[in-house]
Amino acid sequence: MKELGVFNGPYFVESYEEVEKLASLPVVQGWVERLAQQYGIRVVCFNWVQGYRHFMTNKPVRRPEDLRGLRIRTPPAPVWQESVRALGATPVALPFGEIYSALQQRAIDGAELVYANIPDMSLWEVLRYVNETKHFLLINFQVVGEAWYQRLPANYRQILREECVRAGRETSMRIQQEEARIKQLVQQRGMTIVSDVDLAAFRKAAETAYERLGLKAVRDALYQALRK
């Protein structure tokens, strides 16, 4: 469903609390039912948040112009590709496991990732800067097959939803707390954190992505429902 792509749009939401509010909106619950009925996929919960994604490069990035000409690895989904393009870079779709070698061979100039990805792949060996653009708040959905879901007794379905939300909340908070430790670690390993990023300029540039993807009206309707 195209509408659900808005959850991965640039600067769509800016806090975990907003994510939980979104999941409870009637319009979003309507999308959940449509997805189940039309495609056989049941979204159990929305609230597994992996944190902010930032541009990680070998030059400091403070404004969209600083990304001009840089080839930035991103997942192949259209919403991610168009967002990275709107923010000033050239998106390059690559499997996650190829990021290190692509940076080493200079096939790409950087990547956009969460902090936890840096130690997981020892990216301090091939990258120098974490530019805190916060362009995506990475939201993950937990899904199951609708046919299987409907075979569960009603009370089991309720338990599944409640436990999924509880686990998502706990996991998201743990990731948030762990980020401070990782930031210290990457600096100890020689990376520089660029925190004086012009977020207003990046938010303005992000509008182009919503227009190209046809998601601006969807986003604005959700903002109105959130009173944002």
C-alpha positions as CSV (number, residue, x, y, z in Angstrom):
1,M,0.0,0.0,0.0
2,K,1.4,3.3,-1.1
3,E,0.0,5.2,1.9
4,L,2.1,3.3,4.4
5,G,5.2,4.5,2.7
6,V,4.8,7.8,4.4
7,F,6.1,6.2,7.6
8,N,9.5,6.1,6.0
9,G,9.4,9.6,4.7
10,P,12.1,12.2,5.6
11,Y,11.4,14.1,8.8
12,F,7.9,12.5,9.0
13,V,7.9,12.1,12.8
14,E,10.4,13.2,15.3
15,S,9.8,11.2,18.5
16,Y,8.8,7.8,19.7
17,E,5.7,9.3,21.3
18,E,4.5,10.5,17.8
19,V,5.0,7.0,16.5
20,E,2.7,5.5,19.1
21,K,0.0,8.2,18.5
22,L,0.2,7.5,14.7
23,A,-0.5,3.8,15.3
24,S,-3.8,4.6,17.1
25,L,-5.2,6.9,14.5
26,P,-8.4,5.6,12.8
27,V,-7.1,6.3,9.3
28,V,-4.0,4.2,10.0
29,Q,-6.1,1.4,11.5
30,G,-8.1,1.6,8.3
31,W,-4.9,1.0,6.3
32,V,-4.1,-2.0,8.5
33,E,-7.5,-3.5,7.7
34,R,-7.1,-2.8,3.9
35,L,-3.7,-4.4,3.9
36,A,-5.0,-7.5,5.7
37,Q,-8.1,-7.8,3.4
38,Q,-6.4,-7.0,0.1
39,Y,-2.9,-8.5,0.5
40,G,-3.2,-11.0,3.4
41,I,-0.7,-9.2,5.6
42,R,-1.6,-8.3,9.2
43,V,0.4,-5.5,10.9
44,V,0.5,-6.5,14.5
45,C,2.3,-3.3,15.8
46,F,4.1,-0.3,14.5
47,N,6.3,0.8,17.4
48,W,9.7,-0.8,16.9
49,V,11.8,2.3,16.4
50,Q,15.5,1.9,15.6
51,G,16.4,5.5,16.0
52,Y,17.4,8.3,13.7
53,R,19.3,7.7,10.5
54,H,22.2,10.0,9.6
55,F,24.5,10.6,6.7
56,M,27.9,9.0,7.3
57,T,30.6,10.2,5.0
58,N,34.2,11.2,4.7
59,K,33.5,14.9,4.6
60,P,31.4,17.1,7.0
61,V,27.8,17.7,5.9
62,R,25.9,20.6,7.4
63,R,23.5,21.6,4.6
64,P,21.9,19.8,1.6
65,E,24.5,21.4,-0.7
66,D,27.3,19.5,1.1
67,L,25.8,16.2,-0.2
68,R,25.9,17.3,-3.9
69,G,27.8,14.8,-6.0
70,L,28.0,12.3,-3.2
71,R,26.9,8.7,-3.9
72,I,25.1,7.5,-0.8
73,R,24.1,3.9,-0.2
74,T,20.4,3.5,0.8
75,P,17.9,0.6,0.6
76,P,16.2,0.2,-2.8
77,A,12.7,1.2,-1.7
78,P,11.4,4.3,-3.8
79,V,10.6,6.3,-0.7
80,W,14.2,6.0,0.5
81,Q,15.7,6.6,-2.9
82,E,13.6,9.8,-3.6
83,S,14.3,11.1,-0.1
84,V,18.0,10.8,-0.4
85,R,17.9,12.5,-3.8
86,A,15.7,15.3,-2.4
87,L,18.1,15.9,0.4
88,G,21.0,16.5,-2.1
89,A,22.8,13.2,-2.6
90,T,22.8,10.6,-5.4
91,P,21.1,7.4,-4.0
92,V,22.8,4.1,-4.7
93,A,20.9,0.9,-3.9
94,L,23.2,-1.8,-2.4
95,P,22.6,-4.8,-0.1
96,F,23.4,-3.9,3.5
97,G,26.3,-6.4,3.7
98,E,28.1,-4.7,0.8
99,I,28.4,-1.3,2.4
100,Y,31.9,-1.8,3.9
101,S,33.5,-3.1,0.7
102,A,31.7,-0.5,-1.5
103,L,33.2,2.3,0.8
104,Q,36.6,0.6,0.7
105,Q,36.6,0.4,-3.1
106,R,35.1,4.0,-3.4
107,A,32.1,2.7,-5.3
108,I,30.1,4.9,-2.9
109,D,31.0,8.0,-0.9
110,G,28.9,7.3,2.2
111,A,25.8,5.7,3.6
112,E,22.8,6.7,5.7
113,L,22.4,4.5,8.8
114,V,21.6,4.4,12.5
115,Y,24.4,4.7,15.0
116,A,24.2,1.0,15.9
117,N,25.3,0.0,12.4
118,I,28.7,1.6,12.9
119,P,30.2,-0.9,15.4
120,D,28.3,-3.8,13.8
121,M,30.3,-3.3,10.6
122,S,33.4,-1.5,12.0
123,L,32.6,1.4,9.7
124,W,35.0,3.7,11.6
125,E,37.6,2.0,9.4
126,V,36.2,3.5,6.2
127,L,34.2,6.5,7.3
128,R,35.2,9.7,9.1
129,Y,32.0,11.7,9.9
130,V,28.6,11.1,11.4
131,N,26.5,14.0,10.3
132,E,23.5,14.2,12.5
133,T,20.9,15.0,9.9
134,K,18.2,12.9,11.6
135,H,16.5,12.6,8.2
136,F,14.6,9.3,9.0
137,L,13.3,8.1,12.3
138,L,13.4,4.4,11.4
139,I,10.1,2.7,12.1
140,N,9.7,-1.0,11.8
141,F,6.4,-2.9,11.5
142,Q,5.8,-6.4,12.9
143,V,3.7,-8.4,10.5
144,V,2.2,-11.9,10.2
145,G,0.0,-13.7,7.7
146,E,-3.6,-12.7,7.9
147,A,-4.9,-16.2,7.4
148,W,-2.8,-17.5,10.4
149,Y,-3.8,-14.5,12.5
150,Q,-7.5,-15.2,11.9
151,R,-7.1,-18.8,13.0
152,L,-6.0,-17.6,16.4
153,P,-8.7,-17.4,19.1
154,A,-9.7,-13.8,19.7
155,N,-8.1,-13.6,23.1
156,Y,-4.8,-14.8,21.6
157,R,-4.9,-12.1,19.0
158,Q,-5.4,-9.5,21.7
159,I,-2.4,-11.0,23.7
160,L,-0.3,-11.0,20.5
161,R,-1.0,-7.3,19.8
162,E,-0.4,-6.2,23.4
163,E,2.9,-8.2,23.7
164,C,4.1,-6.9,20.4
165,V,3.5,-3.3,21.5
166,R,5.2,-3.9,24.9
167,A,8.2,-5.5,23.3
168,G,8.5,-2.7,20.7
169,R,8.4,-0.1,23.4
170,E,11.0,-1.8,25.5
171,T,13.3,-2.5,22.5
172,S,13.0,1.1,21.2
173,M,13.9,2.6,24.6
174,R,16.9,0.2,25.0
175,I,18.1,1.3,21.5
176,Q,17.7,5.0,22.5
177,Q,19.7,4.5,25.7
178,E,22.4,2.5,23.9
179,E,23.0,5.3,21.4
180,A,24.9,7.5,24.0
181,R,27.4,4.7,24.5
182,I,27.9,4.1,20.8
183,K,28.5,7.8,20.2
184,Q,31.3,7.8,22.7
185,L,32.7,4.6,21.1
186,V,32.8,5.9,17.5
187,Q,34.5,9.1,18.7
188,Q,37.1,7.0,20.5
189,R,37.6,5.1,17.2
190,G,38.4,8.4,15.4
191,M,35.1,9.5,13.9
192,T,33.9,13.1,14.2
193,I,30.2,13.8,15.0
194,V,28.9,16.8,13.2
195,S,26.0,18.1,15.3
196,D,25.7,21.6,14.0
197,V,23.5,20.6,11.0
198,D,21.1,23.0,9.5
199,L,18.0,20.8,10.1
200,A,15.7,23.5,8.8
201,A,17.4,23.5,5.4
202,F,17.1,19.7,5.3
203,R,13.5,19.7,6.2
204,K,12.8,22.2,3.5
205,A,14.6,20.1,0.9
206,A,12.7,17.0,2.1
207,E,9.4,18.5,0.8
208,T,10.4,17.6,-2.8
209,A,10.4,13.9,-1.9
210,Y,6.8,14.0,-0.7
211,E,5.8,15.7,-3.9
212,R,7.6,13.3,-6.2
213,L,6.2,10.3,-4.3
214,G,2.6,11.6,-4.2
215,L,2.6,11.4,-0.4
216,K,2.3,15.0,0.6
217,A,-1.5,14.9,1.0
218,V,-1.3,11.7,3.0
219,R,1.4,13.2,5.3
220,D,-0.6,16.4,5.8
221,A,-3.8,14.5,6.6
222,L,-1.9,12.6,9.3
223,Y,-0.4,15.7,10.6
224,Q,-3.8,17.2,10.9
225,A,-5.0,14.2,12.8
226,L,-2.0,14.4,15.1
227,R,-2.6,18.2,15.4
228,K,1.0,18.7,14.4
